[in-house]
Amino acid sequence: MLKKKLNNLAPWLIALAGYIYDILFLLNHGRQMLDSDMASEMVLTNVMRQEHALLTTNWIYSTEIKAVGPQWFYTIGFWFSKNNWLVARTIGAGIGIFLFLASWLYLGKKLNWGKTSNWIVAFLSWPFGFWYFFDVILGNYYIPHSIFMVLSLAWIVVLVKSNKVESNQHTENTAGGVKQDSKLKIGFIYILLAVISVMAGLNGMRMLVIFYLPLFVAGLFFCYCSIREYYGESKNNNQNEESKKDGAKNQSGSKSKLCKLLPWLDSTNTKHRFALVTIYALFFNMIGYAINLKFFVNHYHFVNTEGMVWGKGSGSLLKTFKWYFDSFGFTDFATKEVFSLSGIGAGCGLVLGFAVLFSVIRLAMNFKKLDEASQLYLASLFGMFFVVGIVFTYAWGEEQYWLPIVQFGVGCLFLEIKTDTIFKDFERNLLPYIAVFFAIVSAVGTTKANLAQPLRANPGFEPVVEFIQQEGYTKGVASFWRSQVVTELSNGKVEMWTMNDEFDDIFLWLQSNNHRDIPSGEFVGIYTKDECELGASKAFENAYNLEGEEVYGDEMYKVYLYNK
């Protein structure tokens, strides 16, 4: 009895430990790991907070409008900590991570996965793999995308499990038996799915390509299989065709107009309902995307790169899917010795990638043995693999763009452990611990390596910011990877203008729309040693007819004082 209780409690304790690890890492190393992509999210949040707006025309966005982004979480952080941006960031990130993990518990409940979803949450709470660590836990960029996908799939599953498209009641199988849901509740879930699909579309085409379109394709595949089955291609099917048509005619009085038009369509069939509900979700997602294209483009400032062209992807399906499976912990930009802790973590990530690949293959082989809800989950992932694989290979894509789909690979790993008959009972109990252990080692190795060798951060930068604040300077210019970092490290006290790499013009990217010219009055220019050697300070002075005075210098950075 005690052993069973401990086994039930274990994933919750591991998840809590992972969550605490994330929060403590942000608090202890958040400033050290900061880059301007991350800092710009906080600066934008501060602008929106001051304007009491969800979107602002006073900001130059990047390639996405981010109608729904991390700013929603960071705003709450600012409610509790206006003067300490690190604390505000950590609170916001903590809320985002918590909601993301909670959404997986909800999806697991709707899929009737029981304790399996607890282990998935335990795994996802740790920052395994570079991109998951960097873009989900540290940067929070993909938290909204991931929540959209998980909740959308959960609500699609709920709607698919209803008996009929136009039924008055909906029957949902639960661990405790059968629960009757009212038509009102199902209608409310339809509304929720429509709302979240529109919200996902408002951000741009990303969610359309990586989620809603793939699910629609999976639904089309189910329909195609049903058409083949209905009309048949074998002699036996041809002999039975007339009886099928006669049966359809006899039942036509009770069929919907859609089912009469498409005689092979059965509105009580789970896979057919999946196709219908994915069409519904896709429709509303495209409404959101249309608003983005027709309204946001004309009223807000961002670079619209929605027009994809052939030939801009990886060029290799093998490379594209290697990106995916490497994302479980093998990929990193920090140097790792094989037998160091970081190197062992990378090795664990490699094993996890192969384990997920094995799980996906085994689940495909046992597809017909899975329950219908799990079949829908797996079909959704296959739809993502198909659509995203083609897009990323032949049109547009980068390694980190797989990230929102990595979570579904984690789900496959634990679903395989739960359902595959090749495992003995002791293996089924032991394997979740092993998988999560590998994720923890990958997480510790990843964070350790990136503390020593951060990707885009600015080592030794805090003394520069401290000097600027001590001297009372409140305005400055710098190149992109440093400009907004100054604003966040100074807790908003120093306003920064972002210059291009040559320092001869303003870089219209992730900064205030009022920053289309350099600041007036007294301001500082911040340069790295490399930028100075390339003549950045001279280029800036020549471009704006200014003469600067060096007021700070160390081995890595220089600060010049200007007056316009």
C-alpha positions as CSV (number, residue, x, y, z in Angstrom):
1,M,0.0,0.0,0.0
2,L,2.8,2.4,0.9
3,K,4.7,1.6,-2.2
4,K,1.6,2.3,-4.3
5,K,1.1,5.7,-2.6
6,L,4.8,6.6,-3.2
7,N,4.5,5.6,-6.9
8,N,1.4,7.8,-7.2
9,L,3.1,10.7,-5.4
10,A,6.4,10.4,-7.3
11,P,5.5,12.3,-10.5
12,W,4.0,15.2,-8.5
13,L,7.1,15.5,-6.4
14,I,9.3,15.4,-9.5
15,A,7.1,18.0,-11.2
16,L,7.3,20.3,-8.1
17,A,11.1,19.9,-8.0
18,G,11.4,20.8,-11.7
19,Y,9.1,23.8,-11.2
20,I,11.2,25.0,-8.3
21,Y,14.4,24.4,-10.3
22,D,13.0,26.6,-13.1
23,I,12.0,29.4,-10.7
24,L,15.3,29.4,-8.8
25,F,17.3,29.4,-12.1
26,L,15.4,32.4,-13.3
27,L,15.9,34.3,-10.0
28,N,19.6,33.4,-9.7
29,H,20.7,33.5,-13.3
30,G,18.0,35.5,-15.2
31,R,20.1,38.7,-15.4
32,Q,23.2,36.8,-16.5
33,M,21.3,34.9,-19.3
34,L,19.4,38.0,-20.6
35,D,19.5,39.0,-24.2
36,S,17.6,41.7,-26.1
37,D,15.0,39.3,-27.5
38,M,14.0,38.4,-23.9
39,A,14.4,42.0,-22.6
40,S,12.3,43.4,-25.4
41,E,9.3,41.4,-24.2
42,M,9.6,43.1,-20.8
43,V,10.0,46.5,-22.4
44,L,7.0,45.9,-24.6
45,T,5.0,44.7,-21.5
46,N,5.9,47.9,-19.7
47,V,4.7,50.0,-22.7
48,M,1.4,48.1,-22.8
49,R,1.0,48.3,-19.1
50,Q,1.4,52.1,-19.2
51,E,-1.1,52.4,-22.0
52,H,-3.5,49.8,-20.5
53,A,-3.6,48.1,-23.9
54,L,-3.3,44.5,-25.2
55,L,-1.7,45.8,-28.4
56,T,0.1,49.1,-29.1
57,T,0.9,51.2,-32.1
58,N,3.8,52.6,-30.1
59,W,6.0,49.6,-30.7
60,I,7.9,48.2,-33.6
61,Y,7.3,44.4,-33.5
62,S,9.4,41.8,-35.2
63,T,7.9,39.3,-37.7
64,E,4.8,38.6,-35.5
65,I,2.4,41.0,-33.9
66,K,2.1,38.7,-30.8
67,A,-1.4,39.6,-30.0
68,V,-1.2,36.9,-27.4
69,G,2.2,36.4,-26.0
70,P,4.3,36.3,-22.8
71,Q,3.4,39.9,-22.1
72,W,0.1,38.7,-20.6
73,F,2.0,36.8,-18.0
74,Y,4.7,39.5,-17.4
75,T,1.9,42.1,-16.9
76,I,0.8,40.2,-13.8
77,G,4.5,40.1,-12.7
78,F,4.6,43.9,-12.9
79,W,1.5,44.1,-10.6
80,F,3.6,42.6,-7.9
81,S,7.0,44.0,-8.7
82,K,7.1,47.3,-10.6
83,N,10.7,48.2,-9.6
84,N,12.4,44.9,-9.9
85,W,12.0,43.6,-13.4
86,L,13.8,40.3,-12.6
87,V,11.2,39.4,-10.0
88,A,8.4,40.6,-12.4
89,R,9.8,38.4,-15.1
90,T,10.1,35.4,-12.8
91,I,6.5,35.8,-11.5
92,G,5.2,36.0,-15.1
93,A,7.3,33.0,-16.3
94,G,6.2,31.0,-13.3
95,I,2.5,31.7,-14.1
96,G,3.1,30.8,-17.8
97,I,4.9,27.5,-16.9
98,F,2.2,26.6,-14.4
99,L,-0.6,27.1,-16.8
100,F,1.3,25.1,-19.5
101,L,1.7,22.2,-17.2
102,A,-1.9,22.4,-16.0
103,S,-3.1,22.4,-19.6
104,W,-1.4,19.0,-20.0
105,L,-3.2,17.6,-16.9
106,Y,-6.4,18.7,-18.5
107,L,-5.6,17.1,-21.9
108,G,-4.5,13.9,-20.1
109,K,-7.9,13.8,-18.3
110,K,-9.8,14.2,-21.5
111,L,-7.8,11.5,-23.1
112,N,-8.4,9.2,-20.1
113,W,-4.7,8.6,-19.7
114,G,-4.8,8.6,-15.9
115,K,-1.4,8.6,-14.2
116,T,0.4,8.9,-17.6
117,S,-0.4,12.6,-17.8
118,N,1.2,13.1,-14.4
119,W,4.5,11.6,-15.7
120,I,4.3,13.8,-18.8
121,V,4.0,16.9,-16.6
122,A,6.9,15.7,-14.4
123,F,9.0,15.4,-17.6
124,L,7.9,18.8,-19.0
125,S,8.6,20.6,-15.8
126,W,12.4,20.2,-16.3
127,P,14.3,22.3,-18.9
128,F,15.5,19.4,-20.9
129,G,17.2,20.2,-24.3
130,F,18.5,23.6,-25.3
131,W,15.5,24.9,-27.2
132,Y,13.0,23.8,-24.6
133,F,15.2,25.4,-21.9
134,F,15.8,28.6,-23.9
135,D,12.5,29.3,-25.6
136,V,10.0,27.7,-23.1
137,I,11.4,27.9,-19.6
138,L,13.9,30.8,-19.9
139,G,12.3,33.0,-22.6
140,N,8.6,31.9,-22.3
141,Y,8.3,32.6,-26.0
142,Y,6.5,29.3,-26.9
143,I,4.4,29.0,-23.7
144,P,1.3,30.7,-25.3
145,H,1.7,28.6,-28.5
146,S,2.0,25.4,-26.5
147,I,-1.1,26.2,-24.3
148,F,-3.1,27.0,-27.4
149,M,-2.2,23.6,-28.9
150,V,-2.8,21.5,-25.8
151,L,-6.2,23.2,-24.9
152,S,-7.4,23.1,-28.5
153,L,-6.6,19.4,-28.8
154,A,-8.3,18.7,-25.4
155,W,-11.5,20.5,-26.5
156,I,-11.5,18.8,-29.9
157,V,-11.3,15.5,-28.1
158,V,-14.2,16.4,-25.8
159,L,-16.4,17.5,-28.8
160,V,-15.4,14.4,-30.8
161,K,-16.5,12.1,-28.0
162,S,-20.1,13.4,-28.1
163,N,-22.5,10.9,-29.6
164,K,-23.9,13.0,-32.5
165,V,-23.3,16.4,-34.0
166,E,-26.7,17.6,-33.2
167,S,-27.5,15.5,-30.1
168,N,-29.0,17.0,-27.0
169,Q,-26.6,15.2,-24.7
170,H,-22.9,14.3,-24.7
171,T,-21.5,11.2,-23.1
172,E,-18.0,11.4,-21.9
173,N,-16.1,8.3,-20.6
174,T,-14.3,8.9,-17.4
175,A,-12.4,6.8,-14.9
176,G,-15.3,6.8,-12.6
177,G,-17.9,5.7,-15.1
178,V,-20.1,7.5,-17.5
179,K,-20.9,11.2,-17.1
180,Q,-23.8,13.0,-18.9
181,D,-22.9,16.4,-20.1
182,S,-25.5,18.9,-21.1
183,K,-25.9,20.4,-24.5
184,L,-25.1,23.8,-22.9
185,K,-21.7,22.6,-21.8
186,I,-20.9,21.2,-25.2
187,G,-22.0,24.5,-26.8
188,F,-19.7,26.3,-24.3
189,I,-16.8,24.1,-25.3
190,Y,-17.5,24.9,-29.0
191,I,-17.3,28.6,-28.1
192,L,-14.0,28.1,-26.2
193,L,-12.5,26.2,-29.1
194,A,-13.6,29.0,-31.5
195,V,-12.2,31.7,-29.3
196,I,-8.8,30.1,-28.7
197,S,-8.5,29.2,-32.4
198,V,-9.1,32.9,-33.3
199,M,-6.6,34.1,-30.7
200,A,-4.0,31.7,-32.1
201,G,-4.7,33.1,-35.6
202,L,-4.3,36.7,-34.5
203,N,-0.6,36.0,-33.9
204,G,0.0,35.1,-37.5
205,M,0.4,32.0,-39.6
206,R,2.6,29.9,-37.3
207,M,-0.2,28.1,-35.5
208,L,-2.0,27.5,-38.7
209,V,1.0,25.7,-40.2
210,I,2.1,23.7,-37.2
211,F,-1.2,22.8,-35.6
212,Y,-4.6,23.6,-37.1
213,L,-3.8,22.6,-40.7
214,P,-2.0,19.4,-39.7
215,L,-5.1,18.3,-37.6
216,F,-7.3,19.1,-40.6
217,V,-5.1,17.0,-42.8
218,A,-5.3,14.1,-40.3
219,G,-9.1,14.5,-40.4
220,L,-9.0,14.4,-44.2
221,F,-7.0,11.2,-44.1
222,F,-9.6,9.6,-41.9
223,C,-12.3,10.6,-44.3
224,Y,-10.4,9.3,-47.3
225,C,-10.0,5.9,-45.6
226,S,-13.8,5.9,-44.9
227,I,-14.5,6.7,-48.5
228,R,-12.4,3.8,-49.7
229,E,-14.1,1.6,-47.2
230,Y,-17.6,2.7,-48.2
231,Y,-17.2,2.3,-51.9
232,G,-14.7,-0.5,-51.7
233,E,-12.1,-1.7,-54.2
234,S,-12.2,-5.5,-53.7
235,K,-14.8,-7.9,-55.1
236,N,-16.3,-8.5,-51.8
237,N,-16.9,-4.8,-51.3
238,N,-18.4,-4.5,-54.7
239,Q,-20.9,-7.3,-53.9
240,N,-22.0,-5.5,-50.7
241,E,-22.2,-2.1,-52.2
242,E,-25.9,-2.3,-53.1
243,S,-26.9,-3.5,-49.7
244,K,-24.9,-0.5,-48.2
245,K,-26.8,1.9,-50.4
246,D,-30.2,0.3,-49.6
247,G,-29.3,0.6,-45.9
248,A,-28.4,4.2,-46.3
249,K,-31.7,5.0,-48.1
250,N,-33.7,3.3,-45.3
251,Q,-31.9,5.4,-42.7
252,S,-32.0,8.6,-44.7
253,G,-34.9,10.0,-42.7
254,S,-32.8,10.2,-39.6
255,K,-29.6,11.5,-41.2
256,S,-28.5,15.1,-41.3
257,K,-28.3,17.0,-44.6
258,L,-24.6,16.7,-44.6
259,C,-24.7,12.9,-44.1
260,K,-27.3,12.7,-47.0
261,L,-24.9,14.7,-49.2
262,L,-22.0,12.5,-48.2
263,P,-23.4,9.0,-47.8
264,W,-20.1,7.6,-46.4
265,L,-20.2,10.1,-43.5
266,D,-21.3,8.8,-40.2
267,S,-21.8,11.6,-37.7
268,T,-21.6,9.1,-34.8
269,N,-18.2,7.8,-36.0
270,T,-15.3,9.2,-33.8
271,K,-12.9,9.7,-36.7
272,H,-15.6,11.4,-38.8
273,R,-16.4,13.7,-36.0
274,F,-12.7,14.5,-35.5
275,A,-12.6,15.6,-39.2
276,L,-15.7,17.8,-38.7
277,V,-14.4,19.4,-35.5
278,T,-10.9,20.1,-37.0
279,I,-12.6,21.9,-39.9
280,Y,-14.5,24.0,-37.3
281,A,-11.2,24.9,-35.5
282,L,-9.4,25.6,-38.7
283,F,-12.2,27.9,-39.9
284,F,-11.9,30.1,-36.8
285,N,-8.1,30.0,-36.8
286,M,-8.2,31.3,-40.4
287,I,-10.6,34.1,-39.2
288,G,-8.0,35.2,-36.7
289,Y,-5.3,35.0,-39.3
290,A,-7.4,37.0,-41.7
291,I,-7.7,39.7,-39.1
292,N,-3.9,39.7,-38.7
293,L,-3.4,40.1,-42.5
294,K,-6.1,42.6,-43.2
295,F,-6.2,44.7,-40.0
296,F,-3.0,44.3,-37.9
297,V,-0.7,44.7,-40.9
298,N,-2.3,48.1,-41.7
299,H,-2.5,49.4,-38.1
300,Y,0.6,48.1,-36.3
301,H,4.3,48.1,-37.0
302,F,5.8,44.7,-37.8
303,V,7.6,43.0,-40.7
304,N,5.1,40.8,-42.5
305,T,7.0,37.8,-43.7
306,E,3.9,35.6,-44.2
307,G,4.6,34.9,-47.9
308,M,6.5,31.6,-47.9
309,V,8.5,30.6,-51.0
310,W,9.7,27.3,-52.1
311,G,13.4,26.4,-51.5
312,K,13.9,28.2,-48.2
313,G,13.7,25.2,-45.8
314,S,16.3,22.7,-44.7
315,G,16.4,21.0,-48.1
316,S,16.4,17.5,-46.5
317,L,13.7,15.6,-44.8
318,L,16.3,13.7,-42.8
319,K,17.8,17.0,-41.6
320,T,14.3,18.4,-40.8
321,F,13.4,15.4,-38.6
322,K,16.8,15.3,-37.1
323,W,16.0,18.8,-35.9
324,Y,13.0,17.4,-34.1
325,F,14.5,14.4,-32.4
326,D,17.7,16.3,-31.5
327,S,15.4,18.8,-29.6
328,F,15.0,16.4,-26.8
329,G,18.4,17.3,-25.4
330,F,21.1,16.6,-27.9
331,T,21.2,20.0,-29.7
332,D,23.1,22.8,-28.0
333,F,25.3,25.7,-28.9
334,A,27.5,25.4,-25.9
335,T,30.7,23.4,-26.1
336,K,30.4,20.1,-24.2
337,E,33.0,17.5,-23.4
338,V,31.6,14.0,-23.7
339,F,32.5,12.9,-20.2
340,S,31.5,16.2,-18.4
341,L,28.2,16.6,-16.7
342,S,27.0,18.7,-19.6
343,G,28.2,16.1,-22.1
344,I,26.5,13.3,-20.2
345,G,23.3,15.5,-20.3
346,A,23.6,15.8,-24.0
347,G,24.0,12.0,-24.2
348,C,20.8,11.6,-22.2
349,G,19.1,13.9,-24.6
350,L,20.2,11.8,-27.5
351,V,18.8,8.7,-25.9
352,L,15.5,10.5,-25.2
353,G,15.4,11.4,-28.9
354,F,15.8,7.8,-30.0
355,A,13.3,6.7,-27.3
356,V,10.7,9.1,-28.7
357,L,11.4,7.8,-32.2
358,F,11.0,4.2,-31.1
359,S,7.7,5.2,-29.3
360,V,6.3,6.8,-32.4
361,I,7.1,3.8,-34.5
362,R,5.7,1.3,-32.0
363,L,2.5,3.4,-31.6
364,A,2.0,3.5,-35.3
365,M,2.4,-0.3,-35.5
366,N,-0.1,-0.7,-32.7
367,F,-2.4,2.0,-33.9
368,K,-5.6,-0.1,-34.1
369,K,-5.0,-1.5,-30.6
370,L,-5.2,2.0,-29.1
371,D,-8.4,3.4,-27.7
372,E,-10.1,6.0,-29.9
373,A,-8.9,9.1,-28.0
374,S,-5.3,8.0,-28.1
375,Q,-5.7,7.2,-31.9
376,L,-6.8,10.8,-32.3
377,Y,-3.8,12.1,-30.4
378,L,-1.4,10.0,-32.4
379,A,-3.1,10.9,-35.7
380,S,-2.8,14.6,-34.8
381,L,1.0,14.2,-34.2
382,F,1.3,12.3,-37.6
383,G,-0.5,15.2,-39.2
384,M,2.0,17.6,-37.7
385,F,4.9,15.5,-38.9
386,F,3.5,15.4,-42.4
387,V,2.6,19.1,-42.8
388,V,5.4,20.6,-40.8
389,G,8.0,18.2,-42.2
390,I,7.1,19.3,-45.8
391,V,7.0,23.0,-44.9
392,F,10.2,23.0,-42.9
393,T,12.0,21.0,-45.6
394,Y,10.9,22.7,-48.7
395,A,9.5,26.2,-47.8
396,W,10.3,27.7,-44.5
397,G,11.6,26.6,-41.1
398,E,14.3,26.5,-38.5
399,E,15.2,24.0,-35.8
400,Q,13.5,25.8,-32.9
401,Y,10.2,26.0,-34.8
402,W,9.6,22.3,-34.0
403,L,9.5,23.2,-30.3
404,P,5.7,23.4,-29.8
405,I,5.5,19.9,-31.2
406,V,8.2,18.4,-29.0
407,Q,5.7,18.2,-26.1
408,F,3.5,15.8,-28.1
409,G,6.6,13.6,-28.6
410,V,6.9,13.5,-24.8
411,G,3.3,12.4,-24.7
412,C,4.0,9.6,-27.2
413,L,6.9,8.4,-25.0
414,F,4.7,7.8,-22.0
415,L,1.7,6.6,-24.0
416,E,4.0,3.9,-25.5
417,I,5.0,2.8,-22.0
418,K,1.4,2.7,-20.9
419,T,0.0,0.7,-23.9
420,D,2.7,-1.4,-25.5
421,T,2.3,-5.1,-24.6
422,I,6.0,-5.8,-25.1
423,F,6.6,-4.3,-21.7
424,K,6.3,-6.4,-18.5
425,D,4.5,-4.8,-15.5
426,F,7.8,-4.1,-13.7
427,E,9.1,-2.4,-16.9
428,R,5.9,-0.3,-17.2
429,N,6.4,0.9,-13.6
430,L,10.2,1.5,-14.0
431,L,10.4,3.2,-17.4
432,P,8.7,6.4,-16.4
433,Y,11.3,6.9,-13.7
434,I,14.1,6.3,-16.2
435,A,12.7,8.7,-18.8
436,V,12.3,11.5,-16.2
437,F,15.7,10.8,-14.8
438,F,17.2,11.2,-18.3
439,A,15.3,14.5,-18.7
440,I,16.6,15.8,-15.3
441,V,20.2,14.9,-16.3
442,S,19.7,16.6,-19.7
443,A,18.2,19.7,-17.9
444,V,21.1,20.0,-15.4
445,G,23.6,19.5,-18.2
446,T,21.9,22.0,-20.5
447,T,21.6,24.8,-17.9
448,K,25.2,24.2,-16.6
449,A,26.7,24.4,-20.2
450,N,24.7,27.5,-21.0
451,L,25.7,29.3,-17.9
452,A,29.3,28.8,-18.9
453,Q,28.7,29.7,-22.5
454,P,25.4,31.6,-23.1
455,L,24.1,31.9,-26.6
456,R,23.2,35.6,-26.9
457,A,23.8,37.0,-23.5
458,N,26.5,39.7,-22.7
459,P,29.0,38.4,-20.2
460,G,30.4,41.1,-17.9
461,F,27.8,43.6,-18.9
462,E,26.3,44.5,-15.5
463,P,29.2,46.8,-14.5
464,V,28.5,48.9,-17.6
465,V,24.8,49.3,-16.6
466,E,25.8,50.1,-13.0
467,F,28.1,52.8,-14.2
468,I,25.4,54.3,-16.4
469,Q,23.0,54.4,-13.5
470,Q,25.5,55.8,-11.1
471,E,26.3,58.7,-13.4
472,G,22.6,59.4,-13.8
473,Y,22.4,58.8,-17.6
474,T,18.9,57.9,-18.6
475,K,19.2,57.6,-22.4
476,G,21.5,55.7,-24.7
477,V,22.1,53.9,-28.0
478,A,23.5,50.4,-28.6
479,S,23.3,47.6,-31.1
480,F,20.5,45.1,-30.9
481,W,21.9,42.4,-28.6
482,R,22.6,45.0,-25.9
483,S,20.2,47.9,-26.2
484,Q,17.0,46.5,-24.4
485,V,19.2,44.5,-22.0
486,V,20.3,47.9,-20.5
487,T,16.6,48.9,-20.0
488,E,15.7,45.7,-18.2
489,L,18.9,45.5,-16.1
490,S,18.2,49.1,-15.0
491,N,14.6,48.2,-14.2
492,G,13.3,50.6,-16.8
493,K,15.4,53.6,-15.7
494,V,17.5,53.8,-18.8
495,E,15.7,54.2,-22.2
496,M,17.6,52.7,-25.1
497,W,17.6,53.3,-28.8
498,T,18.6,50.3,-31.0
499,M,21.1,51.0,-33.8
500,N,21.9,48.7,-36.7
501,D,25.2,46.8,-36.7
502,E,27.0,49.5,-38.6
503,F,25.7,52.2,-36.2
504,D,24.8,54.5,-39.0
505,D,21.0,54.2,-38.7
506,I,18.2,53.2,-36.4
507,F,17.3,49.6,-36.4
508,L,13.5,49.4,-36.7
509,W,13.0,46.2,-34.7
510,L,11.7,45.5,-31.2
511,Q,11.8,49.0,-29.9
512,S,9.5,52.0,-29.4
513,N,7.9,53.5,-32.5
514,N,9.1,56.9,-31.2
515,H,12.7,55.8,-31.6
516,R,13.0,56.6,-35.3
517,D,15.7,59.1,-34.6
518,I,18.5,59.1,-32.0
519,P,17.8,60.7,-28.6
520,S,18.1,64.4,-28.1
521,G,20.1,66.0,-25.2
522,E,22.7,64.0,-23.3
523,F,22.9,60.3,-24.0
524,V,25.5,57.5,-24.0
525,G,26.6,55.1,-26.7
526,I,27.5,51.6,-25.7
527,Y,30.0,49.5,-27.8
528,T,31.7,46.2,-27.5
529,K,35.4,46.0,-28.0
530,D,34.9,44.3,-31.4
531,E,32.5,47.0,-32.5
532,C,35.0,49.7,-31.6
533,E,37.7,47.9,-33.6
534,L,35.4,47.8,-36.6
535,G,34.9,51.6,-36.3
536,A,31.3,51.6,-34.9
537,S,31.8,54.7,-32.7
538,K,33.3,56.7,-35.6
539,A,30.5,55.5,-38.0
540,F,27.9,56.7,-35.5
541,E,29.6,60.1,-35.0
542,N,30.0,60.6,-38.8
543,A,26.4,59.6,-39.5
544,Y,24.9,62.0,-37.0
545,N,27.6,64.7,-36.9
546,L,28.5,64.2,-33.3
547,E,31.6,64.1,-31.2
548,G,31.8,61.7,-28.3
549,E,33.8,61.4,-25.2
550,E,34.8,58.0,-23.7
551,V,33.6,57.9,-20.1
552,Y,33.9,54.2,-19.4
553,G,36.0,51.3,-20.7
554,D,37.0,47.8,-19.7
555,E,38.2,44.7,-21.5
556,M,34.9,44.1,-23.2
557,Y,32.9,47.3,-23.4
558,K,33.2,51.1,-23.9
559,V,30.8,53.9,-23.2
560,Y,30.9,57.2,-25.0
561,L,29.0,60.4,-23.9
562,Y,27.2,62.4,-26.6
563,N,25.1,65.6,-26.6
564,K,22.7,66.4,-29.4
